[in-house]
Amino acid sequence: MMSEASAIPATAAPAPAVPADAAASLRRNRGFMLFWAGQSVSQFGDQITALALPLIAVARLHASTFAVSVLTAVSWMPALFGAAAGTWMDRNPNKRALMLGADLGRAAVLVSLPAVVLFGHVTLLQLYLVALLVGIFSMVFNTTHSAFFARLVPRESYIAANSRLSASQSAAYVAGPAMGGALIQALSAPVAVLADAGSFLTSAAFIWRIRSADPTPDAATDAVPDEAPDARAEEKTPRSFRGELKQGWAFVTYDPVVRASLAGTTTINFFTFLAGTGLVVLFATRTLGLSAGTIGATLGVGATGSLVGALVASRVAARLGVGRTVAVGAVLFPAPFALAALAGGPIVLRVGLIGAAEFFIGLGVMLFDINQNAILTAAVPDGMRSRVSGVYSSVNYGVRPLAALIGGLLAAHAGLRATFLTAAVGGSLSVLWFLASPIPRITTLDALGAASTRTP
């Protein structure tokens, strides 16, 4: 996560990434188990909507390539305001209420879609509005997630807990698209979205049962970068909204770990979102001639790579080191888009190449995300989590709508296959940010402590 040398010893001895008793301690952690259960259900619902919205645009509204890319862009546009939102959320001690509100809001918005279809005619503008509102509530939930998670899970269990959350996400990637494709074919895409609305209500019910895990607003950090003395001084007294926002940006800018991490993940996000989910569905539907059921089943089978990645991420980290595993994932995540670009010929080959691309993308995502999220959680002090998460997502997720629009234009003029190849090559180059930083030398989260907030 840094772009220059750090104080982390390059010769640090490898150690297991997950303590032996981490899994057992999580099983006794009622708050985390409830949170995990709620997120597991929600992840399955998300896969239905991820497939349903572009299918409504493509099949029902006959949307153009660029219009489909706009749908992806609109859903991520709220991330541009993540820094301000995260600062406000750090000032609000009731993180659980924010997450409950976000889940209930998403459920209400999604219920409106089949209602519009039932009583009228859905339009592309209405579809954009649904995507935008769901994106706003998701931004609130995701920005609050880090602070809530850190209060539920002890530091030594970060990787184990992230592995469980990612395993559920992977299982959703495997079964969710197939389930979504079947529901869409049986009930129509707008009606199938009701299942996702129900999943958010379920998530809210589990979060409601968690005893308060809200972080205290004290001592945002003893590890504010030395280059940001004003932020350190402000920490001693109540600060203005602007001061707290400034401190969030200062931490991301001066902390060498977070800085390089943001550069690498932003690069990955930009290039992979050139070929976002909407364009993959469009490619599979119009270019490859696959039905909704076949697309869902293909994506589901391919997504077994995510499940494999979630199961082996901690073992790979124990062997290679947490940081090196992040670097491996940074290449393995985007590179398989090149396989999708080659899809064609008999239906077996078409389905096989799309499935293989999804498998290796999923494997790379899990190796990258699980270890990267653990590093970030360990690097950021309690009182600054929402602020840093908001700033981080403003840049990291903020490039997604821009990338989706550029991807739509590129696909319209150069073709979908060229767009996929661009995503593969450009995304793989993100590894240069990590290789130029001390991240490959971070063998364990304990090794991170000495350098997480030192002067670059």
Disulfide bonds with the S-S distance in Angstrom:
none
